[in-house]
């Protein structure tokens, strides 16, 4: 396979999901992000966030009264064990199986698990195989 260079952290500023049951979603995302070792950023009346993910209720001023509908989000995992931990955490906190952890045919080494969150969004954790990162994350100070 030809070597590839991919970049993460430069395409999206943030993704917003507007959900029916904020408490159920907060329990789900807190658990799966903990399994991925991503800390929650904060929460207030009507929303919570972590890194680029912002989740709010439909009555939040940011949502303008509308649910976002079904989306597919894929979270990065550092290894296969982290994908497995994500899957277990998701199922234990209101997620529904949508593809157990395993190799996928997308490219050699693609190991992923898929779950549906409480609003039916298809949430994935993926490990692309051994790779070298230029940095653990992009740090922005303003």
Buried (B, 14 or more C-beta within 10 A) or exposed (E): EEEEEEEEEEEEEEEBBBBEEBEBBBBBBBBBBBBBEBEBEEBEEBBBBBBBBBBBBBEBEEBEEEEBEEBEBEBBBEEBEBBBBBBBBBBEBBBEEBBEBBEBEEEEBBBBBBBBBBBEBBBBBBBBEEEEEEEEEEEEEE
